[in-house]
Amino acid sequence: QQYLLAMASYSSLQVTILLCIFSLSVNANEVTVGGKTGDWKIPSSSSFSFNEWADKSRFLLGDYLVFSYEPGKDSVLQVTRVAYEKCNTTSPKASYTDGNTKVKLDQPGPVYFISGTEGHCKKGQKLRLVVFIPHSSAFSPAPSPSDGPAVAPTSGAAKLTSFFGVVGLVLGFWAFF
């Protein structure tokens, strides 16, 4: 009888962990770099800056950045702060050339991107942003950037996330009693 109780508790714990992981993944946003225009290119005017756009947005751990550009004519390089400041394209952390690049923000803190095309970075095709850790991701969706994400969570997603978060907590408590 103790064995059955132990197995039921173990199974409940596994379900709780899976539900919590699922509820965390529901919150991820896809954010189009540059907002509604969604073009990764040299800014057409001095009044637009990728950094100003990013400063108006909030990026959370697990979100995805979507870079849209013409493959073969441009690229996206994820770089260090020093490489970002100097527009150095020689040793990127990651390099993307597919034209529709999706980068998962998987670490908190500052992140830096520049164009891999010669001269583009110095003309303003660069992006720095800060990735935040969600405070209570199991109960609320990630806030959407003010300039317009590619896909923002719907109220249905928020309700689904809350439901699974509550179910996970209830099962977790049940597993321990």
N, C-alpha and C positions, 0 to 999 in steps of 0.2 A: 504494500500500500504506500509506503514511503517512497518507493521507487517511482510509482505512477505519479505521485505528487511532485517529485523532483523533475520528472520528465515534462509534466504539464507546465511547471514553472520555467524550465529551460526553453520549451517551445514558445511560451508567451514572451519570453525575453527576446527570442529571435524575431518574432513578429513585431515587437515593439521597435527593435532596432531598424528593421526594414521599413516600417512606417515612418519613422523619424527621418531616415535617409531620403525616402520618397518625398516627404513634406518639404525637406530642404531643397530638393531639386526642382520642385514646382515653382519656386520663387525666382529662378534665373530669368533675366531679361536678355533679349537681343537688342543691342543699341547700335543704330547706324551712325557711324562716325561722321560728324558734321551736321547731324540732325536730319531734318526732312529732306534736304538736298541729297545727302548721302554720297557725295563725290569726294574721293580721296585724290585731290589734285592741288596744284598751286592755287592758293586763294585768288579769286578774280579781282578782289579789291582789298585795300588796306583796312577796310572796316570789318573784315571777317578774319578771325583767328581761330584755329582749332582749339587752342588753349583757352580762349575766352568761352567758347562753346562748352568745353569740358568743365570749366569752373562753374558753370551754371547747372551742371548735372551732378548726380550722385551715383557712383559706380560701386556695386557691391560684389563681394566675393562670390564667384559662381556665375556672374553675368558674362555675356559674350559681346565683344565688339565686332561689328561687321564693317569691313573696309570694301568699298566698291571702286574699281578702277579698271582701266583697259589693260588686259594681260599682254605682256611683251613690251609695253610702253612705260610701265611703272611697276612699283613693288612696295611692300611694307617691310620695314626692318624694326624688330624690337631690339632696343639698344640700352646701354647703361646711361646714367646721367651725364657722364663726361662726354660720351659719344654724341648724345643728344645736343649738348651745349656747343660742341665743335662741328656738328653735322658730319661726323666721321662714319662712313659706311663700311669700313674695312673688316670689322670683327663683330657682327651683330650676334645677339643672343639667339635670335630666330629670324628667318627670312621667308617671305611669302611672295608668290608671283602669280597666283591663279586668277586674279581679277575679282574674286568674291571671297575675301579672306575672313574667316571667323576665328577670333582669338578668345579663348576662355581666360577670364581674369581669375587666376587660381592662387594668388598670393596677395595679402594685404600690403598697402604701402604705395609708393609712387611707381609708375610704369611709364616708359618712354618709347615712342615710335617716331620714325622718320621715313621719308621716301628714300628708296634705294637708287633713284635716278639722279645722276650727277646734277648738282645745282638746285634741285627742287627744295631741299631742306632749307637752304639759305634764303629761299624766296618764300618761306613760311609754311611749307608742307611738312609739318612736324606736330607732334601731339604729346603732351604730358598730362597725366591724370593721376588721381589718388584712388586706390581701391580700399573701401571700408568693409569691416566685418559687420554683418547684420546683427542688431541687438537681440531681436526675438524672432528669428526667421521662421520658426515653426508656427507662428501665429499671425504674421502679417506679411503681405507681399512686398517685394523691394519697391521703393519709390521710383517712379519713372522720371527720366531726365526732362527738364523743362522745355527743351527744344524739340522734343518728340522722338521717342524710341521707335525702332523698326516694329517691334511687337511688344505691347505693354500687357501686363496681366489684367485679366478681366475680373469683375466682381465675383464671377463664378469660380475663378481660380483661387481667389482669396478665401471663399467659403469652403472650397475643397481642401485647401491647405489647413484652415482652422479645424475642419472636421477630422482630418487625419492626425493633426497635432493632438487634439483632445482624445481621440481613440488611442493613440500611442501612449499618452499619459495614463489613461485609465487601465490599459493592458499592463503597463509597466508597474503601476501600483498593485494591480491584481496579482502579478507574478510574485510579488514579495510578501503577500499575505496568504 
